[in-house]
């Protein structure tokens, strides 16, 4: 028998006759076995539209609980909270502990602390109660610090968010304004603004807010520039969300951790700026503040040092409280530090 005849005698399988036919046969067999199979069986991950709100809230809630747990376990943060709680209690109870005007002359001048039980911290050169001045000064310092920080945050977040989100000529224009404010020394600009306007609490609050917003604007701009190319922002744009909704509801919550940390430091800076203005005699003359008490007692530093030591320690504790809280928030909200823990 020849080689050609033996080759012709061998049977050829139908599936191996042609590769395309084999593929069609395998596909028809799979289709008949699983008629309800999805055309793309490998896509099992839910997209942004089908993700439930409860699942998203559960993830953010777990992250918030983890940050709170890290913050509560931080001893320095708890120490700062203790200092801040003491200052808040002193400010809230000032009208009951020391009723009346703290600028009234109530006793003889230069009573030292402990010399008279009625006036625990003594009296100043005009017979005014030093303890009453510190208690009522806490109200002024906290009011100025929180109000000025809110104004600075509002301006900084608004300008920084618009600048970082849109970019282009909008970013260039707004950054020119930020650079213009930052080229002028902050305290000099603050003194000029207060000197032009009337030295009142409202004027000081607005002036401090106008001085402190550029730092927040640059921080928010950097955060938004890093977030605007993320997948969730691109998905929001593809879904047709408005610019305001993307900025306020999608990007701003993801940029909040550094803003929260910065706000605590801004409150401390605002308290220091107000104290410096009052020390120079540019504060509100109708209210008592820690800076004005230090300013009035500086000429008597050698003979009555307690007049500057008591309000100075109050400023130290208040500023230290906000700085310690800021460090604790940074440890809790910083993703890198959280992963290390």
C-alpha positions in Angstrom: 0.0 0.0 0.0 1.4 3.4 -0.9 1.8 6.4 1.4 -0.8 8.4 -0.5 -3.5 5.7 -0.2 -2.9 5.3 3.5 -3.3 9.0 4.1 -6.6 9.1 2.2 -7.8 6.2 4.4 -7.4 8.1 7.7 -10.6 9.7 9.0 -10.5 13.5 9.6 -12.5 14.9 12.6 -15.2 17.3 11.6 -14.2 19.9 14.2 -10.6 19.9 13.1 -11.5 20.4 9.4 -11.3 24.1 9.7 -10.4 26.4 12.7 -13.3 28.8 12.1 -15.7 25.9 12.0 -14.3 24.6 15.3 -14.7 28.0 16.9 -18.3 28.3 15.7 -19.1 24.9 17.0 -17.7 25.6 20.4 -19.6 28.9 20.5 -22.9 27.2 19.5 -22.4 24.6 22.2 -21.8 27.2 24.9 -24.8 29.2 23.7 -27.0 26.2 23.9 -25.7 25.2 27.3 -26.1 28.7 28.8 -28.7 30.6 27.0 -29.1 33.3 29.7 -25.4 34.1 30.1 -24.4 37.8 30.0 -22.5 38.9 26.9 -19.7 40.3 29.1 -19.3 37.8 32.0 -16.1 39.4 33.4 -17.8 42.7 34.3 -19.0 42.2 37.9 -17.9 45.5 39.6 -20.8 47.9 40.1 -20.4 51.3 38.6 -21.0 54.7 40.2 -24.7 54.8 39.2 -25.6 51.4 40.6 -23.7 51.8 43.9 -26.1 52.1 46.8 -26.0 55.2 48.9 -25.9 53.1 52.1 -22.8 51.3 50.9 -21.0 54.6 50.2 -22.1 56.1 53.5 -20.9 52.9 55.3 -17.5 53.4 53.9 -17.2 57.0 54.8 -18.6 56.3 58.2 -16.0 53.7 58.9 -13.3 56.1 57.8 -14.7 58.8 60.1 -14.9 56.4 63.0 -11.3 55.4 62.4 -10.2 59.0 62.4 -12.1 59.8 65.6 -10.6 56.8 67.3 -7.1 57.9 66.4 -7.8 61.4 67.5 -9.2 60.3 70.9 -6.1 58.1 71.5 -3.7 61.0 70.9 -2.6 62.3 74.3 -1.5 65.7 73.0 -4.8 66.2 71.3 -6.7 65.3 74.5 -4.5 67.8 76.4 -5.4 70.5 73.8 -9.1 69.6 74.2 -8.7 70.0 77.9 -7.2 73.5 77.6 -9.8 74.5 75.1 -12.6 73.2 77.3 -11.3 75.2 80.2 -11.2 78.4 78.1 -14.7 77.8 76.8 -16.1 77.2 80.3 -14.4 80.4 81.5 -15.9 82.3 78.6 -19.4 80.9 79.0 -19.5 81.4 82.8 -17.9 84.9 82.8 -21.3 86.8 83.1 -22.2 84.7 86.2 -18.7 84.5 87.8 -18.0 88.2 87.2 -21.2 90.2 86.7 -21.0 93.8 85.7 -18.5 95.6 83.4 -15.0 94.3 83.7 -13.7 97.8 83.1 -15.3 99.2 86.3 -13.0 100.2 89.1 -14.0 97.9 92.0 -11.1 98.1 94.5 -8.0 99.9 95.4 -5.2 99.7 92.8 -2.3 97.2 92.8 -3.8 94.5 94.9 -1.5 91.5 94.5 -2.9 88.0 93.8 -4.0 86.4 97.0 -3.9 89.6 99.0 -7.7 89.9 98.9 -9.9 86.8 98.6 -12.5 88.7 96.6 -10.0 89.4 93.9 -8.1 86.3 93.3 -5.7 87.7 90.7 -5.5 91.1 92.2 -6.3 94.5 90.6 -4.5 96.7 88.1 -3.4 100.3 88.3 -6.9 101.6 88.1 -8.5 99.2 90.6 -10.1 96.8 88.0 -10.4 93.1 88.7 -7.8 91.2 86.7 -9.7 87.9 86.9 -12.8 89.5 85.5 -10.8 91.0 82.7 -9.3 87.5 81.8 -12.7 85.8 81.9 -14.4 88.5 79.7 -11.3 88.7 77.5 -11.7 85.0 76.8 -15.1 85.7 75.2 -13.6 88.4 73.0 -10.6 86.3 72.0 -12.7 83.3 71.0 -15.3 85.4 69.2 -12.6 87.2 67.2 -10.7 83.9 66.5 -13.7 81.9 65.3 -15.4 84.7 63.4 -12.2 85.7 61.5 -11.4 82.1 60.7 -14.9 81.6 59.2 -14.4 84.7 57.0 -11.0 83.6 55.9 -12.2 80.0 55.2 -15.1 81.3 53.2 -13.0 83.5 51.0 -10.1 81.0 50.7 -12.3 78.0 49.9 -14.4 79.9 47.3 -11.4 81.4 45.5 -9.2 78.3 45.7 -12.0 75.9 44.6 -12.8 78.0 41.5 -9.1 78.5 40.7 -8.2 74.8 41.0 -11.3 73.4 39.3 -11.4 75.5 36.2 -7.7 76.3 35.7 -6.6 78.2 32.6 -7.1 82.0 32.6 -9.4 81.8 35.6 -6.6 80.2 37.6 -4.0 82.7 36.4 -6.2 85.7 37.3 -7.1 84.5 40.8 -3.5 83.6 41.5 -2.5 87.1 40.7 -4.8 88.4 43.3 -3.5 85.8 45.9 0.1 86.8 45.1 -0.8 90.5 45.5 -2.1 89.9 49.0 0.8 87.7 49.9 3.4 90.2 48.9 2.3 92.6 51.6 3.3 91.5 55.1 0.2 90.3 56.9 0.5 92.3 60.1 1.3 95.5 58.3 -1.8 95.1 56.1 -3.9 94.3 59.2 -2.6 97.5 60.9 -3.4 99.6 57.8 -6.9 98.2 57.5 -7.8 98.7 61.2 -6.2 102.2 61.1 -8.3 103.2 58.1 -11.6 101.9 59.6 -12.9 102.3 63.1 -11.2 100.1 65.7 -14.1 97.9 66.7 -14.6 94.2 67.1 -16.4 93.9 63.8 -13.6 95.8 62.0 -10.9 93.7 63.5 -12.7 90.4 62.6 -13.1 91.4 59.0 -9.6 92.7 58.7 -8.1 89.5 60.1 -10.3 87.5 57.7 -9.0 89.5 54.8 -5.4 88.9 55.9 -5.6 85.2 56.4 -7.6 83.9 53.4 -4.7 83.6 50.8 -3.1 80.7 52.7 -6.4 78.8 52.5 -6.9 79.7 48.9 -3.5 78.2 47.9 -4.2 75.0 49.9 -7.6 74.5 48.4 -6.3 75.2 44.9 -3.6 72.5 45.3 -6.2 70.0 46.6 -8.6 70.7 43.7 -5.9 70.5 41.1 -5.1 67.0 42.4 -8.7 65.9 42.5 -10.1 67.3 39.2 -8.6 64.4 37.1 -9.8 61.7 39.5 -12.2 59.1 38.2 -15.1 60.2 40.3 -14.9 63.7 39.0 -14.7 62.5 35.4 -17.7 60.3 36.1 -19.6 63.2 37.5 -18.9 65.3 34.4 -19.9 62.5 32.2 -23.2 62.2 34.0 -23.9 65.9 33.3 -23.6 67.3 36.8 -23.2 71.1 37.1 -20.0 72.7 38.1 -21.4 73.9 41.4 -22.5 70.3 42.3 -19.2 68.8 41.4 -17.3 71.4 43.4 -19.5 71.4 46.5 -20.7 67.8 46.7 -18.0 65.8 45.0 -14.6 67.5 45.4 -15.0 69.7 48.5 -15.7 66.8 50.9 -12.5 65.0 49.7 -10.5 68.2 50.3 -11.8 68.8 53.9 -9.1 67.1 56.0 -6.3 69.6 55.3 -8.8 72.4 55.6 -10.0 71.3 59.0 -6.4 71.1 60.2 -5.6 74.5 58.9 -8.7 76.1 60.5 -7.5 75.2 64.0 -4.2 76.9 63.3 -6.0 79.9 61.9 -8.0 80.4 65.1 -4.8 80.5 67.1 -3.3 82.9 64.6 -6.4 85.2 64.8 -6.2 85.3 68.6 -2.5 86.3 68.4 -3.2 89.0 65.8 -6.0 90.5 67.9 -3.8 90.4 70.9 -1.1 92.2 69.0 -3.5 94.9 67.8 -4.8 95.4 71.3 -1.3 95.5 72.7 -0.5 98.4 70.3 -3.7 100.3 71.4 -5.6 99.5 68.2 -8.2 97.3 69.7 -11.8 98.1 70.6 -11.6 100.5 73.6 -15.1 99.4 74.8 -14.2 95.8 75.5 -11.4 94.2 77.5 -9.1 91.7 75.8 -6.0 89.8 76.8 -3.8 91.9 74.5 -5.1 95.2 75.9 -4.4 94.0 79.5 -0.8 93.2 78.5 -0.5 96.6 76.8 -1.7 98.4 79.9 0.6 96.5 82.2 3.8 96.7 80.2 4.9 99.9 81.9 4.5 98.2 85.3 6.4 95.1 84.4 9.0 95.5 87.1 6.7 96.5 89.9 3.5 94.6 89.1 4.5 91.7 86.8 1.3 89.8 87.4 -0.6 92.3 85.3 1.1 91.0 82.2 1.8 87.4 83.3 -1.9 86.5 83.9 -3.3 87.5 80.4 -0.1 86.3 78.8 -0.6 82.8 80.3 -4.2 82.9 79.1 -3.0 83.6 75.5 -0.4 80.8 75.8 -3.0 78.2 76.9 -5.6 79.2 74.3 -3.1 79.2 71.4 -1.5 76.0 72.6 -4.9 74.3 72.8 -5.7 75.0 69.1 -2.2 74.0 68.0 -2.3 70.7 69.8 -5.8 70.0 68.4 -4.5 70.8 65.0 -1.7 68.3 65.4 -4.1 65.7 66.6 -6.4 66.3 63.6 -3.5 66.0 61.3 -2.5 62.7 62.7 -6.1 61.4 62.5 -7.0 62.7 59.0 -3.7 62.3 57.2 -4.0 59.1 55.1 -0.3 58.3 55.3 -0.1 58.5 59.0 -3.4 56.6 59.3 -1.9 53.7 57.2 1.2 53.7 59.4 -1.0 53.2 62.4 
